[in-house]
């Protein structure tokens, strides 16, 4: 399946809680967050692309960068752009601020992707991980309809498509505390991360 999945890294946040610092370029041990995520994604995907409305930020890097097509500056519009621009049937969507990601977790999620479902996502109770999920190109018309109506929440999409849920317990063997799903949203979060 690796040959039919593209990695899509969303780098569209305004980073207001990081005082304007681009979270993709925060570092630990000499590697930026985006490099950490890129390296993990390449283990389970054919290629990796970035969605950002500031593509010039990545001009010195090796990444393919695409802007939102329907400009809503939300994860859903970033997911849409990634799915439209990828060359495969499936896109593994990740946020750029998840540096604890374990490639084993990504492997389990990618392995579950097939044509019987539109989205594969980790899940517990009513909580999903939309920014650590595999999306099919079949989602594109549903996302476009939502965005054009002004709907920007991924949970709206999940109600419209065929969703495959992976229970958190299926992932704890690889990441007992599920740190993979932690986002670095503030300077305080970043200081804690540096001390891990």
C-alpha positions in Angstrom: 0.0 0.0 0.0 2.9 2.4 0.5 3.1 3.1 -3.2 -0.5 4.4 -3.1 -0.2 6.8 -0.1 1.1 10.3 -0.2 2.2 12.0 3.1 0.5 15.4 3.5 1.9 17.7 6.2 -0.3 20.7 7.2 1.6 23.8 8.0 -1.2 26.4 7.9 -1.5 27.4 11.5 -1.0 31.0 12.6 1.1 30.0 15.6 -0.4 32.7 17.8 0.4 30.8 21.0 4.0 30.4 19.8 4.2 34.2 19.4 4.4 33.9 15.6 7.2 31.2 15.5 6.6 28.7 12.7 6.1 25.4 14.6 7.4 23.4 11.6 10.9 24.8 12.2 11.1 24.3 16.0 14.0 22.1 16.8 15.1 19.3 19.0 18.5 17.6 18.8 19.3 19.4 15.6 16.2 18.4 13.7 13.2 20.5 12.9 9.7 19.2 13.6 9.0 19.0 9.9 12.1 17.0 9.4 11.1 14.6 12.1 7.6 14.2 10.7 8.9 13.9 7.1 11.3 11.1 8.1 8.5 9.2 9.8 6.1 9.6 6.9 8.6 8.4 4.3 8.5 5.0 6.1 4.9 4.5 5.1 4.3 6.7 2.1 5.5 7.0 -1.5 6.1 10.8 -1.4 5.5 13.7 1.0 4.0 17.2 0.2 3.3 20.2 2.4 0.2 22.4 2.4 1.0 26.0 3.5 -0.3 29.4 2.5 3.3 30.7 3.0 5.2 28.5 0.5 8.1 31.0 0.5 8.9 29.8 4.0 9.9 26.4 2.6 11.8 27.7 -0.5 15.1 26.4 0.8 13.8 22.9 1.5 13.3 19.8 -0.7 9.5 19.8 -0.2 6.7 20.2 -2.7 4.5 23.0 -1.2 0.9 23.7 -2.2 -1.5 26.5 -1.1 -5.1 26.1 -0.1 -7.3 25.9 -3.2 -10.5 26.9 -1.3 -9.1 29.6 1.0 -10.5 29.0 4.5 -7.2 28.7 6.4 -8.4 25.7 8.3 -7.2 22.1 8.5 -10.1 21.0 6.3 -9.0 23.3 3.4 -5.4 22.1 3.9 -6.6 18.5 3.7 -8.5 19.3 0.5 -5.5 20.9 -1.2 -3.3 17.9 -0.3 -5.8 15.4 -1.7 -6.2 17.3 -4.9 -2.5 17.7 -5.5 -1.3 14.2 -4.6 -0.6 11.6 -7.2 -2.0 8.6 -5.2 -5.4 7.4 -4.1 -4.7 8.0 -0.4 -3.2 10.8 1.7 -1.8 10.4 5.1 -2.5 13.8 6.8 -0.4 15.0 9.7 -0.1 18.3 11.5 3.4 19.9 11.5 3.4 20.1 15.4 3.4 16.4 16.3 7.1 15.7 17.0 6.4 12.6 19.2 5.0 10.6 16.3 6.1 7.0 16.2 6.5 5.4 12.8 5.0 2.2 14.2 1.7 4.1 14.8 1.8 5.5 11.3 2.4 2.0 10.0 -0.7 0.6 11.8 -2.9 3.4 10.4 -1.5 3.2 6.9 -1.9 -0.6 6.8 -5.7 -0.2 7.5 -6.2 2.0 4.4 -8.0 0.4 1.6 -10.8 1.1 -0.9 -13.5 -0.1 1.5 -13.3 3.2 3.5 -12.8 6.9 2.9 -11.0 7.8 6.1 -9.0 5.7 8.6 -8.6 7.4 11.9 -7.5 6.6 15.5 -10.5 6.8 17.8 -11.7 6.5 21.4 -15.2 7.2 22.6 -16.3 10.2 20.6 -12.8 11.6 20.0 -10.9 11.2 16.7 -7.4 12.2 15.4 -8.3 13.9 12.1 -4.7 15.3 11.8 -3.2 11.8 12.0 -5.5 10.0 9.6 -5.5 8.5 6.1 -8.0 10.1 3.6 -9.1 8.8 0.2 -9.4 11.0 -2.8 -13.1 10.1 -2.6 -13.4 12.7 0.1 -12.7 15.6 -2.2 -16.3 16.4 -3.3 -17.6 16.1 0.2 -14.9 18.5 1.5 -15.6 20.9 -1.3 -19.3 21.0 -0.5 -18.6 21.6 3.2 -16.0 24.4 2.5 -18.2 26.2 0.0 -21.0 26.2 2.6 -18.6 27.6 5.2 -18.3 24.4 7.2 -14.7 23.9 8.3 -14.9 21.2 10.9 -13.6 17.7 10.1 -16.2 16.1 12.3 -18.8 17.3 9.7 -16.9 15.4 7.0 -16.7 12.3 9.2 -20.5 12.2 9.3 -20.7 12.1 5.5 -18.2 9.5 4.6 -17.3 5.8 5.2 -15.2 6.0 8.3 -12.9 3.2 9.6 -12.0 3.7 13.3 -8.9 2.3 14.9 -9.3 2.0 18.7 -6.6 3.7 20.8 -6.1 0.3 22.5 -4.8 -1.1 19.2 -2.0 1.5 19.2 -0.9 1.4 22.8 1.4 -1.6 22.2 3.6 0.8 20.2 3.0 4.0 22.2 1.5 3.2 25.7 0.9 6.9 26.6 -0.1 7.8 23.0 2.4 10.7 23.0 2.2 10.4 19.2 -1.0 12.5 19.3 0.4 15.4 21.4 0.5 18.8 19.6 3.0 21.5 20.5 0.8 24.5 20.6 2.6 27.0 22.9 6.0 28.0 24.2 5.1 26.1 27.5 4.4 22.9 25.5 7.7 23.4 23.7 9.7 23.7 26.9 8.1 20.5 28.2 9.0 18.8 24.9 12.6 19.8 25.1 12.9 18.2 28.5 11.4 14.8 27.4 
